């Protein structure tokens, strides 16, 4: 994870975590492609940035979970336009935790998330 591109992705992930802590959905979603796919820890999935933004705004309007993703590995493709990230996720205010993986795509010089997969390991 020492390449400059991998560090940019890590910085984006950590900024996204900070936005979650502030319940800033726009701050989190600025890293999502329009056709972003999110697979939740229970296996449910949602497709499309607009729908996921609406889900997150609803989630944050209720008793909001506070969670973060901690990257363990970031690998940038040889072509430099795709990247793999994996790590651990953990709720700070609930018992849920697990592993995650993300696919990043570099678009017009900016790293954006194409998809994320979360697996709950607390059961």
C-alpha positions as CSV (number, residue, x, y, z in Angstrom):
1,X,0.0,0.0,0.0
2,X,3.0,2.3,-0.5
3,X,2.3,3.6,-4.0
4,X,1.1,7.2,-4.3
5,X,-2.1,6.0,-5.9
6,X,-2.8,3.5,-3.1
7,X,-2.2,6.3,-0.6
8,X,-4.8,8.5,-2.4
9,X,-7.4,5.7,-2.1
10,X,-6.5,5.2,1.6
11,X,-7.0,9.0,2.2
12,X,-10.3,8.9,0.4
13,X,-11.4,5.9,2.6
14,X,-10.4,7.7,5.8
15,X,-12.1,10.9,4.7
16,X,-15.2,8.8,4.0
17,X,-15.0,7.4,7.6
18,X,-14.8,11.0,8.9
19,X,-17.9,11.9,6.9
20,X,-19.8,8.9,8.4
21,X,-18.9,10.1,11.9
22,X,-20.4,13.5,11.0
23,X,-23.5,11.9,9.3
24,X,-22.4,13.7,6.1
25,X,-23.9,11.5,3.3
26,X,-22.8,13.9,0.6
27,X,-19.3,13.7,1.9
28,X,-19.4,9.9,1.8
29,X,-21.1,9.6,-1.6
30,X,-18.6,12.0,-3.4
31,X,-16.5,8.8,-3.6
32,X,-19.2,6.7,-5.3
33,X,-19.7,6.2,-9.1
34,X,-23.3,6.8,-10.3
35,X,-23.7,3.0,-10.8
36,X,-22.2,2.2,-7.4
37,X,-23.1,-1.2,-6.0
38,X,-23.2,-1.9,-2.3
39,X,-23.7,-5.3,-0.7
40,X,-24.5,-5.1,3.0
41,X,-23.2,-7.4,5.7
42,X,-26.4,-9.4,5.6
43,X,-26.2,-10.0,1.8
44,X,-28.8,-7.4,0.8
45,X,-27.7,-5.2,-2.0
46,X,-28.5,-1.9,-3.6
47,X,-27.5,-0.5,-7.0
48,X,-27.1,3.1,-7.9
49,X,-25.7,6.1,-6.1
50,X,-29.0,8.0,-5.9
51,X,-30.8,5.0,-4.2
52,X,-27.9,4.4,-1.8
53,X,-27.7,8.1,-0.9
54,X,-31.5,8.0,-0.1
55,X,-31.0,4.9,2.0
56,X,-28.1,6.4,3.9
57,X,-30.0,9.7,4.5
58,X,-32.8,7.7,6.0
59,X,-30.4,5.6,8.1
60,X,-28.7,8.7,9.5
61,X,-32.1,10.3,10.3
62,X,-32.7,7.4,12.7
63,X,-30.5,6.0,15.4
64,X,-27.5,6.2,13.3
65,X,-24.8,3.6,13.2
66,X,-21.3,4.9,13.6
67,X,-18.9,2.7,11.7
68,X,-15.5,2.8,10.0
69,X,-13.6,0.8,7.4
70,X,-10.0,0.2,8.1
71,X,-8.0,-0.7,4.9
72,X,-5.5,-3.5,5.2
73,X,-4.6,-4.0,1.5
74,X,-4.9,-1.7,-1.5
75,X,-3.6,-2.9,-4.8
76,X,-3.6,-0.7,-7.9
77,X,-3.8,-2.5,-11.3
78,X,-0.9,-2.3,-13.7
79,X,-3.0,-0.1,-16.0
80,X,-3.5,2.3,-13.1
81,X,-7.2,2.7,-13.5
82,X,-8.6,0.0,-11.2
83,X,-7.8,-0.9,-7.6
84,X,-8.7,-3.5,-5.0
85,X,-9.1,-2.6,-1.4
86,X,-9.9,-4.9,1.5
87,X,-10.0,-4.6,5.3
88,X,-12.1,-4.7,8.4
89,X,-15.2,-2.8,9.3
90,X,-16.5,-2.1,12.7
91,X,-19.6,-0.5,14.3
92,X,-18.5,1.8,17.1
93,X,-22.0,1.8,18.7
94,X,-23.2,-1.7,18.0
95,X,-22.0,-5.3,18.0
96,X,-21.5,-5.6,14.3
97,X,-18.2,-6.1,12.6
98,X,-16.6,-8.0,9.7
99,X,-14.6,-7.8,6.5
100,X,-15.1,-5.7,3.4
101,X,-13.7,-5.4,-0.1
102,X,-14.0,-2.5,-2.5
103,X,-13.3,-2.0,-6.2
104,X,-12.1,1.5,-7.1
105,X,-12.0,3.0,-10.5
106,X,-9.9,6.1,-11.5
107,X,-12.2,8.5,-13.5
108,X,-10.8,11.8,-14.8
109,X,-7.9,11.6,-12.3
110,X,-10.1,10.9,-9.3
111,X,-10.5,7.5,-7.5
112,X,-14.2,6.5,-7.1
113,X,-15.8,3.4,-5.6
114,X,-17.4,1.1,-8.1
115,X,-18.6,-1.5,-5.6
116,X,-18.3,-2.5,-2.0
117,X,-19.0,-5.9,-0.3
118,X,-19.4,-6.3,3.4
119,X,-19.5,-9.6,5.3
120,X,-20.8,-9.6,8.9
121,X,-18.7,-11.8,11.1
122,X,-20.4,-11.1,14.5
123,X,-22.9,-14.0,14.4
